[in-house]
Amino acid sequence: MNRITRINSQQSGNFTETNNIITFRLPANTYDFSASYLELNTIIDGAVQLAANAGGGVPIYNPQLKWYNTEQTVNNISFVRRAQLSTTKHGVLEDVRRADILQKNLVNYTHANEEIDSLSYKNATQAKDFNVTRGSMWREFTQSGAVASRRRQAPINIPMSQLVSLGKSSVFPLDKTMGGVLEIELQAGTGATGWAVSTDISLPPVNAIVGTANPNAINDVPDPGVAGASIGLADNPLILTLLYGATNTTNFPFWVGMNCKIEKTGGANGATLLAGAANVIITDITIADDGTVDLVFDQSISALANTQTLTGVTITPIVPATEPTLKIVSANLVLKQLIAPPVVASSMSYTTFDTEEFSQAGSAQLNHTFRLPASCVNAILMLPDATGLSKLNALNNYRLSLDNIPIVNRSIDVAGGVRNQLHFDLLMRSFQKGGIELKNTSGVMRAQTGLLNAQRRGQNAGREDECIIIGAPCYQSDSSKLLQVNMNATGTTIVNLTVFKQLVRTIEF
């Protein structure tokens, strides 16, 4: 039998841009690190409703997390800037700086497109579904009845295998090292330079709803909006009826607590909307077997006489007056402890990464030499922008040399994002040398917005949002070696280059 152990961090939340160090003391046991993970417990505070509302309902907005306010889906490792693993007996085993840059870009190469799609539900920056609506980890929505939708705490999980290379170990005997410590430096900034929350959502296209022959059915609704809408009569001024087809309620986009506005383009016999219709909250939803839906609001929207009708009725979600914010309230390390572990060897070899960051004023060229330690067997080069995503559409070509001997005997062309075969050959050699499984060479980074096919393309017809990683395989040596990097681009676009040097190390138990 095995045991799941949850270890609390030594520091307490809320974790912020300044309170961003979390430490875990690991008891002296044997663990399966490959099945262990960092758990960040998060909430997204409620937003402030626009002041015009007078109904008294409680708004529940659908919060979506964005990284640097971009529309790119990023891996949860974006929350971690640095990870250090040490033991009482051996000291520091790994100290991976800019783990976020390394791993969130590698994900695009180590996972097939289908895997990325399937795992997106675990990402804090969740992708939209087929209907261009998104659920939220931080909300539990009610779409039938009067039970209120509610806010909830959501865990953001990061596999230990992404934090440190030893995190891939299925058997690690910390009992032979007198225990250990895992220290994490978080990326917990908010707003324009970190995590931002958006509640700006749209309803499905008009053709998702089918009207009926009802004389009040409205079929000329612009997108986004709702077709087949009729306003209740004087005896039910709180109710709006949607004339769905019975088969279309599976795509139903409304929930109890949604804040929205109701508008119209025309009306017969003096029909009007009341002022409160501009800012209402759904308090009850009833769905009949034939697909007719009644939405009940927290204030009256219209009081029609039997001869009055409204046309061009639309429902549009309202963005709150102030957006909610993300809070990391606590952190745990969830470890799988092996109760009856197998016998391990007296030593273990592993690889880890040493990070070197190089910056320059924007230039069309980069010519720089990096020193690689004797134990370095591989180098991975990335061109991160402010978000940490490695992408540079303006890069035309590059050349790599090791101790003045070309790794490839010509410049490697990547102009316009179209990488030639030499680039992929070098990448495959690099991944093989570093023991990294290469599953995907498309370089596409997922977008949060748009229909599913657009998300898969990254909405980058100009290829500017494609991920680029450059591999530089090398060899263990008796002394350090020099990696010469030469790059050429269009315009003064080359600013940052990060080199992850993959080192071989051995630990004696």
N, C-alpha and C positions, 0 to 999 in steps of 0.2 A: 504494500500500500504506500501511496505517496500522500503528501500533505501540501495544501496551499497555505502559505504564510503571507500575511499582509503586514508590512512594516511601515509605521508612520515616520514621516520626515522629522528630523531634529528641530526644524524651524516650523513656525506656524504661519498660516496665511492671514490676510490675503496676500498672494504673491504679485508683485508689481515689477515695473521696470527697474526699480532700485532695490526692492526686497526680492531678489531673484536667485538666491542660492539655496538649494535644498540638499540635505545630507541624510544618507541612510546608513546605519550601522548594521552590517550583515553578520548574523550569528555564525559560529563555526559549525556548519553542517555541509552536506553535499547537496548541490542544487542542479536542476535542469534549467540553465539560463535560457535555453532556446524556447522554453514555454513560459518564461517570466516577462514581466512588463512593468513600465512606469505608468501609474494611474494619476492623472491630474483631474481632480474633481472641480467642476466649473458650474457657474450659473450665469445667466444673462438676465440682468435686472429688467423690471418692467419699464416700459416707455411711458411718456406723458402724452395723454390725449389732447387733441386740439380743444381750446377753451370754449368753442362754440357749442359743444354738446350740453344738453340739459336733461338728458334722459336718465342718467344714473346707472347705466350698465357698466360692467367692468370690461375694458378692452384687453384682449389677448392677441398680441401681434406675433407674426411668424418671423423670428429673427434668423438671419443668415450671416455667418461669419465670413469675413473677407481678410485676406492677407495683403497689407499695404493698400487696401481699397482697390485691388486689382480683381479681375474676373477669373484669375487662374486658380484651379484647384490645387492645393499644395498638401503634401503629406504631413501627418501630425508631428513628425520629427522637426518641423519648423518651430516648435515650441522650445527646442533645446539648442542652445548655442555651443555648449561644451559639456563633455562627460569625462569624468576621471574615476577609474577603478583602482583601488589599492588594497593591499592586504597587510596585516600586522607583521607578518614574517618577512615579506619581500618588498614592501614599499609600493611605489606606483607601478602598476602593470601597464595601464593605458591612460593616456591623457589626450583625448581627441578634441581639438579645437575646431570650431565651425562644423560640428557634426550635422547641423542643419543644412548647410550648403552641400556637403558630401552626399548625404543620404537622400534628401528630397529630389536631387537630380538623378542619382543612381536608380531610384525607383522607376523612372521612365525607361530604363534599359534592362532592369532585372525582372520586370513583370510584363507579361503579354497584355495586349490591349484589353482582352476579355477579363483578365485578372484585375486590371485597374478599374474597369467598370464594376466588377463584382464587389470589390473591396471599398468602393466609394462611400458606402453607407457608414463606414467606420471613421471617415475623415471629418474633421471639424468643419472644413469648407466643403459642404455637401453639394453635389451636383443636382440639377433639376431633373425631374422625371419626364416621361413622355409628354405630359400635358403642360410642361413649362411651369409647373408649380413644384415647390419643395416642402417636404416635411422638415422638422427641426428636432434635433436631439434634445433641445431645451424646452420643448412644449409637448403636451399631450392633448390633442385636439378631439373635441366631441362634434360629430357631424350628424347626430340624430338625437332628438330629445332636448331637455332643458338643463341637463347637467353641464356645469360650466367647464370649458377647457381650462387647463391649468399649466402653470410654470413648474419646471422640475430641474433638479440637478442632473448634470450629465457628465459621465467620465470620459476623458480623452486619453486613450491608451496608446502607448508607444512601446513597441517590442524592444526588449533589452538587446536583441541582435542589431538594432539600429543605433543604439547608444555606444556600444563598444564591440570590438571584434570577438572578444571572449564571450559575448552574449549569444553567440551561435553554439556554444558548447552544451551538449545534452547531459554531460556529467562534469561538474566542476567541484573538486574536493576542497571547499573552504575550511573544512575541519582540519586539513593538513597545513593550512596557512594561518591558523589562529584567528579566523574571521577576517572581515574586510570592511571597507567603506566605499560607497558610491556617492560621488558628489556631482550634482547637476547645476549648471548655470542656465537659467531659463531665458527665453526670448519672450518677455511678457509685456512689451510696450503696446500701447493702444493708439488708435487714431491713424494719422497719416503715415506714421513710422512703425506700424505694428498691426495688431489685430483690431479691426473695425467691424461694427455690426450694422447691417442694413435690414430694413423691413420693407423695402420697396419691391413689392411683388405685383404681378399682373394675373388676371384670370385667364382661363383657357380661351382659345379662339372661338368666335361665334358659332362655327359649325359643329361645336361639341354639344350643342343643345338643339333639340328638335321641337318646334312649336306644334300646336294642334289646330284644329278647326275652330277652336274657341274664338268668339268675336273679339275678345280682348287680347288675343295672342299678338305679340309684336315680333316681327321677323326682320326688320330693317335696322338692326342694331350694329353700330360700328365696333370693331375690335380695339381694345378689350371691352367686353360687355356681355350681356346675357340676353339671348333671344327667347321669345316666348314668355314674356313677363306681363302680368296683369295686376293692377292695384285693387285691393279690397274695397268694398263698399263702405258706407258710413258706419255700419255695425262692426267693422273690423279694421279701423284705420291704422293698426300696427302691423298688418299682415301684407306681405307681397307674395303672390303665387307665381311659381316658375313652372312652365309647362314642359317639363322634360319628357322624353320618351322613356319607357320603363327600362330600356337597355342602356341608357346613358347616365344613370345615377352612379355608376362605378367611377366616373370621372368628376364627381361632384366636388367643387372647389371651396365650398363655404364651411365655416365652423362656428360653433357657439362662442361668442366673444369677438368675432371679426368686426373691426371698425371700418365702415364704408360709407360712401355717399350714393344717393339715388338721384338720377337726373332724367329729364325727358326733353324731347325735341318738339312735341306737339300735344294737343289735347282737343277733345270735342266738347261742345256745350259748356265751356267755361271751366273745364277740369284743370286743377292745379296741384302742385306738390306743396306741402307745408314746409316752413322754413327748417324744421328739424330734420327733414330728409337729407340735408346736406352733411349731416354728421351723426350717424346712427350706429348702434351696436346690436348684433344679432343675439337674441336671448333664448330662442327656441327654434328647433328645426323639426318639421314633420315631413316624412317622405311616404307617400301613398304607394300602393302596389302598382298603379298605372304610371308611376314616375312623376306625378304631380307633387311639387314641393312647396310647402308653406314656410316662409321665413318670418319669424316674429321679431320685431325690433323694440328697442327700449323707449321709443317715442313715436308718436303718430307721424305717418308719412303722407297720407292723403285721406280725405273723406269724400268719396265720390257718390253722387246720386246715381240712380239706376241708368240714367241716360248719358252719363258722362264716361268718357274713356280717355286714356292717355296713350300716346304713341312715342316710339323711340326711347323706351325706358332702358336705362343702363344702370349697372351696379359696378362701382369702382372701389377697390381697397384704398384706404387712407393711410398715408405715412404719418406717424406720430409727430408731435411738436418737437420732441427731443428723442433721439435714438437711444436705445438701451446700450449698456456696456457689458463687456465680458469680465468676469472675476474668477480668478483661480483661488478657490477657498481653501484647498488642502491638497496634499500630495502623499501618495502611498507607493511603495514598491511591492508588487505582488510576485512572490517567488514560489516556484514549484520545488519543494524539498523532497529528496529521495530518501525514503526510510530505510530501504535495503539496497544501497547502491552497489554497483559492480566494482570489482577491484580495478584500480587505475594504475597506469604506469608511473614510474618514479619521476618522470619529466613530461612536459608538454610543450610542443612548439606551436606558435600561433603568429599571426600577423596583426599589426596595428598600424595606425596612421599618424604621421607627424605632419603638421600643417604649416605651410609658409604662404603668407599673403603678400602680394606685390601690387602696388598702386602707382600710377603715374598721371600726370595731366593728360587730358584727352589727346590722343595722337592717332595717326594713321598707321603707325608702326610700333612694334614692341620688340626690343632686343634685350634679352636679359639672361643671365646665367644663374642657375640654382645649384647649390651644393647638395648632393645626395649622400646620406650616410653609407658606410660600407655594407650594412645589412639591408639596404634598400633593394628590393627586387622589382619594383614597379612604381610608376608615378602616374597620377590621374590629374589632368589639368582642366580647370573650369574657369569660365568667364562670367562671374556673377554680377548682376546688376544690383540695384538697391534692395530688391526683394530677395536676393540670394539665389535667384534662378539663373542658371547658366545658359545664356542665349545671346547671340550676336550675329544678326543677319548680315551686317556690313562686313564681316570677316571674309576676305577673299582667299587667302592661302596661309599656310604655316609650314615651317621646317623645324625638325628636331635633330639635335646631335648629342652624342654622349662622348665626352672627352675628345671633342673635335672630330669624331667619326659619325657621319650621318646615320641615324636609325633607319631612315628611308632615303634613297639616293636622289631624291628630287623634292620639289615643293608639292605639298598636298593641297589640291584645289577644293575649296568649299564655298565658292562664290554663289550668292543668291540662295544659300541654304541647301544647295545641291551637292552633296558630298560624293566624291569619287570613291572607287573601290579601294584605293590605298588607305583612305581614312578608315574605312570599315575593317580592313585587314589589320591595321595597327590597333584599332580598338579591340578586336577579337584577341589578338596576341596579348594585349595588356590585361584584359579580363581573365584570360586563361592563366597568365603568370600570377595574377593576384588571387586566384581561386574564387573569382566572382562569376556567377552564372549570368551569361548574356542571353536574354530572351527576346529583346526588342530593339530594333535599330531605327524605328520610325522617327524618334525624337519628338513626338507630339506630346505637348503638355495639355491636359484637359482644361476646358473652360467650364465655369460654373453656369453660364447663361446659354440660352439657345436650345433648340431641339437636340435630341441625343446625337444625331449624326454630326451636327455642328460642334457639339462638345468634344466628340472623338477627334474631329479635325483640329480642335483647338481654336477654331474660328480664325485661322491664320493663313488666309489665302496668299498673303505675301511672304509667308514662312518666317516672319519676324519673331514669332513666339515659339519656335522650335527649340528644343533643348540640344545643346552641343556639349559633348565631353570628348576630350582628346586624351588618348592613351599613349604612354611612353614606357614600354617594357624595358627592364634593364637586368642587372645581375648582381649577386652578392660579390663583394670584392674585399681585398685586404685593406683597402683604404677608401676614403671618400672619392666620389666621382662628380663630374660636372655635367649638368644638363643645360645645353644651350637651346633657347627658344626664340624663334624669329617668326613674327606675325605681320601680315599686311592687311589693311582694311580700307574701306571707302570712307573718307571723312575722318574727323578726329574722334573716333568712337571707341578706341581701345583704352580702357581706364584701369580695370581690375583683372588680375590673374591670380588664382589660388591653386597652389600645387599641393596635392595630398601624396606624401611619400609613404609608400607601403613598406614597412619594416618587418623582418623576421626576428622573433624573440623566443627565448626558451625559459620556462620556469621549472625549477627543481622542487619536487615535493619531499 
